[in-house]
């Protein structure tokens, strides 16, 4: 008779305090233009002011189907 082998996968994560990058001469990056567009869209959706461009959406869907 063949018995099943039981295995266990355990990952160990070593937690450390955040390193200070200023000593390495590394500066924080600023928001990119793409991130600004996403946050603007999120705000418009949340406010209910976002309008869907139906013609552009239909054109993109039609091109994808072809």
N, C-alpha and C positions, 0 to 999 in steps of 0.2 A: 504494500500500500504506500502511496506517495502522499506525504504530508505537505501542507502549504508552508512556505517560508514567510515569516512575518518580518516586514521591514519598517523602519521608521526613518523618515527624513526630517531632520531637525536643523534649523538654521540658527546660528548664533550671531547676534549683531552686537558689536562693541559700540557702546554709546560714549561719545566724547563731547566735551564742551565745544561750542562754536569757536572757530578760529577767527582771530582778528586779521582781516586781509589788509588793513591799512599799513601794517608793518612790511608787507610784501610789495607795496606800491600798486595795489590793485584797487581800482575805484568801482563803485557800484554803477551798473549800466542804467541809462535812462530808458523810459518807455519808448518803444518803437512806434512807428506810425500805424502798423497793423494792430497793435494792442490798443491804441487810441480809438481806432475804428470799431473794434469789438466792444469796448466799453461804451462808446457812443450808441451803438446798436442796442446793447443791453438796456441802457437808460431809456431809449425810445420805446422799446418793447414794454418795459416796466411802466412807463407813463401812458402807454396806449397811443402814442403818436406815430409809431412806425407804420408806414404804408408799403404794401407789397406792390411791386411793379409787375402787373399781370402779363403784360406783353413780353417783357424781358424773360420772365419765368417760363412762359409758354414757349418762347423761342428756344431757350436752353433745353427744355424738356424734349421738344421736337428734334433738335439736333442730336440729342443723346439716343433717341429712338432710331434714327436713320443709320 
